[in-house]
Amino acid sequence: MNSLKFGIIGIGNMGSAHLSCLKNGDVKNAVVVAACDNDDAKCKEIAKKYPDIRVFNSAEELIDSGEIDAVIIATPHKFHSDIATYALQKGINVLVEKPVDITVTKAKALNETAQKSGKVFGIMFNQRTNSLFCKARDIVKSGQLGKLKRSVWIVTNWYRTQAYYDSGDWRATWSGEGGGVLLNQAPHNLDIWQWICGMPIKVQAICEVAKYHDIEVEDDAIINATFPNGATGTFITSTGECPGTNRLEISGTLGKIVLENNLLKWWKLSQNEETVRLNSKEHFTSIDAEYLELKPTTEETAHKGILQNFTNAVLFGEELIAPGYDGINELTISNAAYLSAWNGGKEIEIPFDTDEFDRLLSERMKNSTHHDNTGKTITSDGYSARWGVRW
């Protein structure tokens, strides 16, 4: 195989950006040969703009066409795993947009299908290409920060207007989208949080519905988490604050790192804080620290980087930056946060009762009322800066 032939399912906001990227030749050894959407108008538009691309009205028709080696799934969230499962079972490599789906139940089933298929399975966690996040992960995973004590991420720069939410009748509804800021915007950050600090074992959350917008899901959320070693974490996010903040702080027994304004600040303690705290004879003391400032070492390749890496994984066996199997991790955190909020802020242990979550979500989906049925959608000729790491 000299080049990877892609099909794109869902040619709205993200799908059209992926299509433009591939058509521009921005991904080596990759070509887009097919696309599909259930909106006839969009299909006609794509067929007119790209006459050399085959256009289909159903995912199954595209997958069964024999035209493609891999598929990018950029539909509304709740269809991700169903389409991915069908593609994998048909021997097609899969790159799915985030989140992998809306429930841990479906994500787990998809992972099992992917494992059996033997095909390459990736997810569009494009912020994993940011060199500062990569460096922070290396510092933590290598033990240079010591035993983790606390992490705090304030990421409130996902600002959105009412017009954004009105741009599609599926947006910001339980039946159409399956959640709000935790499921749409913050999956990137929830993924990076667990990618660096590991998975929590307990979460407690406040998810405020329609605090800033006329929607039926949360646009403001606070998650408090407990990790296996007793470390704690707080995650704060919103689509209703401007100017927003993007600041991640992680402290451990050997120092602290802070990521903000495209800079990683690192305080490296000369002694283990825990040893000093437990053994010092002084009532009040301090510990000398070396201070470093690290700037990005490489360009954040974002979506193009994930597409290139996925292509290389299929063609040349390159290790995936964002395996699709990892999608269940951030989804576990957001599902547990919803379950906590729906139970009055109760602390939820991970793994949690997925049957209870599925039942409560199903009730909300049945009672979903925010449907303007405008049929409007956002399309794009390229990747917007708002999809990258904006400090």
Buried (B, 14 or more C-beta within 10 A) or exposed (E): EEBBBBBBBBBBBBBBBBBBBBBEEBBEBBBBBBBBBBBEEBBEBBBEEBEEBBBBEEBBEBBBBEBBBBBBBBBBBBBBBBBBBBBBBBEBBBBBBBBBBBBBBBBBBBBEBBEEBEBBBBBBBBBBBBBBBBBBBEBBEEEBBBBBBBBBBBBBBBBBEEEBBBBBBBBBBBBBBBBBBBBBBBBBBBBBBBBBBBBBBBBBBBBBBBBBBEBBBBBBBBBBBBBEEEBBBBBBBBBBBEEBBBBBBBBBBBBBBBBBEBEBBBBBBEEBBBEBEEEEEEEEEEBEBEEEEBEBEEEBBBBBBBBBBBBBBBBEEBEBBBBBBBBBBBBBBBBBBBBBBBBEBEEBEBEBEBEEBBEBBEEBBEEBEBEEEEEEBBBBEEBEEEBBBEE
